[in-house]
Structure formats: C-alpha cells, structure tokens
Amino acid sequence: MDTAGTFELLWGDPPGPRRGPKPALSHELIARTGIGIADADGLAAVSMQRVAAELGFTKMSLYRYVPGKAELVALMADLAMGTPPEDLHDGDWCDRLRTWALALLPGFLSHPWVLEVTTGPHVVGPNELAWMEAALAVLDGTGLPGVERMDVLAVLAGHVRSLAQQVAKTPGGDTGAQFGAVLAEVVFQRGDRYPHTRAVLAESIAGGDQDKALDFGLDLIVDGLRARVERARSSGDSTRR
C-alpha cells in the first residue's frame, strides 16, 4: 500500500469549488459501492474494474479519484466503521465505556471484512480515530496513565473483534449454541474422562446460558478496570495523608 497516498486520500482536504462541470464521482460514492460489493461477495470480489462497472464508468476514470485497490479498501473500511455513539455522556465512566464497546459490534457484523483490513499496521482514518478519541475521552478522568488507557482500548476492542470474528464464521450467528451442540456430542460420549466439562456443559444447556460471552467478557473487563482505578485512587489518597 502507498502509505502516503492512503494518508492523503483519508486525510487530505476536500477539493474546493472549481469552475466547470461538477465531478461525476465522489470518494464516498466510490467507497459505498465498494462496501456493497464486499458485503455481498467478500473483500476479494472488490476490484477497481468491478467498482467502476457498478458505477457505469471505466476503470481508468476511477483512477482519477482513487489511486488503486489498497487505497480504495482503506477508504471503504473507514466509511464502514461509521462514527462512535453520541450518547457517551450518560452514566458513570464504566457504563459509558461499555456502551462504546457494544456500539463497535454492529459495524463489524455488518461488514466482517473490516476486521481483516483494520488488523495490524495501517493508516488510521478519521472515523477509526474518532472511535479511539471517544473512548479515551471517557477514560480521561480515571487517572490511568496514557499507556494504560490505550491498553484498555486494545483489550475492549480485541474482545469485541474476537466475538465478531466467531459470529462472522458461523452460519446463523448463534456461535454459543452451535459450538455447544458439537461439544456436547463429544463430551457426553466421553463424559467419564471429562467429568467437570460434562457437568458444566449440562448446567449451561439446562439454564440456557450459552452465547453470552460478549456481555460476560465486557463485565469482567470493566469490573476489573473499575477495581484497578479505585485501588489507584485509594493509594493516592493515602499517600497524600
């Protein structure tokens, strides 16, 4: 990927008014067309040729707006992520952080290919950076060092991304029930060798407590974070006495 070209595409100032006919295409229209193709047929189906054809233009005319596929995919991913929720001012910081994490999931489920293209080193676009900014604003009053605040984002987003990847790879999306059914078939046939697994699995199935890993994981992360912040604050108070 041309990093400089991608940065300019994502962050360059929009062109100002100019004389002559209005441009026939826009970055947003091109990106939305690519998103539609990726959502329907997967990221591999996206090409400059196909996007141009969908728009009724030639591939060469598309290059006037986007340098190549890598830059197009970066534009698509940032647009597909959308913007963070605006209601991050209600409740305490833990509630707001949880709201932020839950709001990430629908975008990943609607556009699972975004998980792939936003993993590893890449040029961060305005929307992706807006998500980071929103969460860091929530954490601003916690007293956590900057490096730990960034780590909180990595842990929360990683948990959401992990669950989204499982759902994306599971027809029907009911990952807990489907995995539980497969696991039950094995464990109940070999239950004598795995008594603890069998007992827990039987209890889970009977209670209908499957497929709650997202909420449970967020509760663990946020509760642990709350305890860490309160412990740090208590330590600070005692030091000042």
N, C-alpha and C positions, 0 to 999 in steps of 0.2 A: 504494500500500500504506500502511495505517496503521502507521507505524513503531512508535509507542508500543504499539499493540495487538499487533503481532507480537512485540515485545520481551517483553511481559507473558505472551503465550502460550508463548514458548520458555523464558523465564527465571523466570516467576512461581512462587512457592512452591506446591506441590501442596496442594489443599484438605485440611484436617484432618478427623478423624472428625466426623460430624454425625448428628443424630438423623434418624429417618425411613428410608425405603427406600434401598437402595444405588443410586447413579446407574446408569442403564441403559447409558450410553456412557462412553467414556474418550477422551482425546486420542490415546492410542496406537492404540486400535481404529479410530478415525476415520481417522487418518493411514495406518494399514496398508491400510485399504480403498481410500483414495485412491491409494496406491502401486500396489496391484494393478491398478487401472484405468489408471493412467499407463503401467505396464509393458506392459500388454496392448494398449492402444489409443492411447497418446500422451497428452501433458500436456493437449492441447486437449479431450480427452474428459472430463477431470475437471471436475465441477461439483458444487455443493452438492446439487442435486437428485438427481444420479446416485448420489453417495455415500450420501445419505440412503436412496434406494431400495434400494441394495445391502444396507444395514443393516436395512431393514424399518422405517424411521422416516420422518416427514415432514421436509421441508426446514426448516420453522420450528423443529422440535425440535432440529435440528442446530445452529442459530444459538445455542442456549443454551451450546454448548461451544466453537464456533469462530465468530469474527465474520464471516468471508467467505472467498472462494476464495483470495485472495492470502495470507492468514494460514494457511489450510489447506495450501497448497503449501509455504510455509516450514516448517511442521511436518513435512510429508512428506519434504522434502529432507533435513532434519537427521536424521530417523529412518533414511532410506535410506542415508545415509553410514556409519552404524554407528560403531563405536569403533575407535581405532587398535590395531595389534597389541600384544600384551603382551610379546613376546619381543624388545624393543629394548634388551636389556642384554647380548646375546651379540655377540662380535666387537669390532673397533675401531669408532670412530665412523663411518668411511666405510661399513663393512658395514651398520651399523645404519641409516644414512641411506638406503642403497639398499633395505634391507628395507622401510622406511617408504614409499618412493616406489612400490615394486612392490605394496604392500598397497593402495594407492589404486585401482589399476586395476580389480579385480573389481567394486567397487561402481559405478564409472562404466559398466562394460559391462553390468551387470545392470539399472541404472537410468539409461540415457543422458540422460533428461530432466533429471537432476540437474545435468548440465554447463551447461545453459541457465540454470537458476534460481539457480545459485551463481556466476554471472559478473556482474561489475560490483557497484555498491554494493548491499548487502543486509544485513539483520540476521543476524549470525552466531549460530548456535545452539550448544548445549552440545557436541554431537558434533563439529561442524566445528571449534570452538575446541579441543577435545581433540586433534584431529589436529595442529593448529598447536603446541599445548603439547608434544606428544610429540616432534616434530621439533626444536623449539627446545631441549628438554632434551638431545637428542643433540648438538646444536651447542654446548652450554654450555661445554665445556672446550676449544674450539678457539681461543679468543682473538679470534675475529672480532667486530668491532663489532656492536651490536644491529641497525643498519640493514642490514648485510650479511647477518646471519643471516635477517632477514625476506626479503631478496632471494633467498637460497638457496632458501627455501620456494617463492617465486614461480616461480623457474626450474625447480625439480624438478616441482612440481605442474603448471606450464604444459606441460612436456614430456609428462607422463602424460596430461593432459587432451587435448592435441593428438592423440596416438595413439588415445585412446579415441574421439574425435570421428570420426576416419577409419574406425575399425572399425565404429562405430555407423551410418555412412552406406554401409557396404559389405556387401551381402548375402553371407552366409557368413563374413564377418570376415577373410578372407585378403587383406588390403589389398596387401601386397607382391607377391604372385603375380598378383593381378588387374591392378594397375597395371602391373606388369612385362610382362604379356601385351599390354596395349594399347600400351604404349610400344614394345615390340619390333616390333609390326606396323608402326608408323610409321617407326621408326629403320632397320629392316632394308630398308625400301623406299627410304629416302633416306639410306642409310649413307654415301655418298660425301661428303655435306655435313656430316656429324656423326661423323667417324671416332673421336673419343675416347669419345663417348657410346656408339657401337656396340660398341667394344672392351670397355668396362667392363660394359655390359649383357650381352654374350655371356659374359664371365667370371663374372658374378654368376649367370646362369641355369645355366651349366655346373656351378658349385660349389654350387648350392642355397643361396646366401647371402642370399636375399630375406627380407623381413619380420622383420628383426632390428633395426629402428630403435629400438625401446624400449630394449633392453639396450645397444645401441651408444651411444645418446644418454646413458643413465644413466652408462655408463662414462666418457664424455667429461666430463660434468659433475662427477662425483665425483672423477675423477683430477685434473681442473683445480683443483677445490676443495682437494684434498689438497696439491697443489703450492703453492697460494696460502697455505695455513695454515703449511706447513713453511717457506716463504720468509719469512713474517712472524715466525715463531718464531726463525729464524736471525738475522734482522735485529735482533730484540730482544735475543738473546744477545750479539751483537757490540756492541750499544750499551752493555750493562751491563759490558763488559770494560774 
